[in-house]
Amino acid sequence: MKKSVLIIEDDIDFQDYYQLMLSDFDVEVVSAGNGQDAFNLIDSGKKFDLILLDVIMPELDGEEFLWKLRSGRKKKIPVIICTVDKYLAQKLIDISKVQGVYIKGENREVLRKLVGEYLW
């Protein structure tokens, strides 16, 4: 069965970048423009094996999404934080278990390695 990755990112260019990078893996990729849209997908029963999570988004940002995911819904889906802000990433690491951090602009091999660890 094909694994599934949920991209939660409001910037269409980054959504496209992540989808292009993930095309090297044999996975289904689903995108959501904010945390609320992502919860709608999760609550519909769709199973995800990994989440790539932007931190700064409208409606329901990455921090609030992660808090609700880990506490209210008790989901154990691996999450990789994707952000331009190292300090926000550290804050999320401190308050919730995340499986990795990708600083936007880093070499794509950094993200490929993180994704590969949790898909295989």
C-alpha positions in Angstrom: 0.0 0.0 0.0 1.3 3.4 -0.9 2.3 5.7 1.9 0.7 9.1 2.2 2.2 12.5 3.1 0.2 15.5 4.1 1.8 18.9 3.3 0.3 21.7 5.4 1.6 24.9 3.7 -0.1 28.1 2.7 2.5 29.1 0.1 1.7 27.5 -3.2 5.3 27.7 -4.4 6.5 25.7 -1.4 3.6 23.2 -1.8 4.9 22.7 -5.4 8.5 22.4 -4.2 7.6 19.7 -1.6 5.5 17.8 -4.2 8.4 17.9 -6.6 10.8 16.7 -4.0 8.4 13.9 -2.9 7.9 12.7 -6.4 11.2 10.8 -6.0 9.4 8.6 -3.4 6.5 6.4 -4.3 4.0 8.2 -2.1 0.6 9.8 -2.3 0.8 13.6 -1.6 -2.1 15.6 -0.3 -1.8 19.4 0.4 -3.7 21.6 2.8 -3.4 25.4 2.9 -3.7 25.7 6.7 -4.1 23.7 9.8 -7.9 23.7 9.7 -8.0 22.3 6.2 -5.6 19.7 7.4 -7.8 18.7 10.3 -10.7 18.4 7.9 -8.7 15.8 5.9 -7.5 14.0 9.0 -11.0 13.9 10.6 -12.5 12.5 7.4 -10.6 9.3 8.1 -7.7 9.8 5.6 -4.6 8.1 6.9 -1.3 9.9 6.7 2.1 8.4 7.4 3.9 11.8 7.6 3.1 15.5 7.9 5.3 18.4 6.6 4.1 21.4 8.6 4.6 25.0 7.9 4.7 27.1 11.1 3.3 30.5 10.0 -0.1 30.2 8.3 -3.5 31.9 8.3 -6.5 30.5 10.1 -4.8 27.8 12.1 -1.0 28.1 12.3 1.5 25.3 12.8 2.0 25.8 16.5 -1.8 25.5 17.2 -2.2 22.7 14.8 0.6 20.7 16.4 -0.7 21.3 19.9 -4.2 20.1 18.9 -2.8 17.2 17.0 -0.8 15.9 19.9 -3.1 16.7 22.8 -6.7 16.8 21.6 -6.6 14.2 18.9 -3.7 12.2 20.4 -2.4 11.4 16.9 1.1 9.9 16.6 1.6 10.9 13.0 5.3 11.9 12.5 5.7 15.6 11.9 8.5 17.5 10.2 8.4 21.2 10.8 9.2 23.3 7.7 10.0 27.0 8.5 12.3 29.9 7.8 12.4 30.7 11.5 14.8 28.6 13.6 13.5 30.1 16.9 9.9 29.2 16.1 11.1 25.7 15.2 12.9 25.4 18.5 9.8 26.5 20.4 7.8 23.8 18.7 10.4 21.2 19.5 10.3 22.3 23.2 6.5 22.1 23.5 5.8 19.0 21.4 7.5 16.0 20.0 8.4 16.5 16.3 10.5 14.2 14.2 12.6 16.8 12.5 13.0 20.4 11.3 13.7 21.6 7.8 14.7 25.2 7.5 13.4 26.5 4.2 16.2 27.3 1.9 18.4 24.4 3.1 19.7 21.9 0.6 16.8 19.7 -0.5 18.8 16.6 0.5 18.3 17.6 4.1 14.5 17.3 3.7 14.8 14.1 1.5 16.8 12.5 4.3 14.3 13.5 7.0 11.4 12.3 4.9 13.1 9.0 4.0 13.7 8.2 7.7 9.9 8.3 8.4 8.6 6.7 5.2 10.9 3.7 5.1 
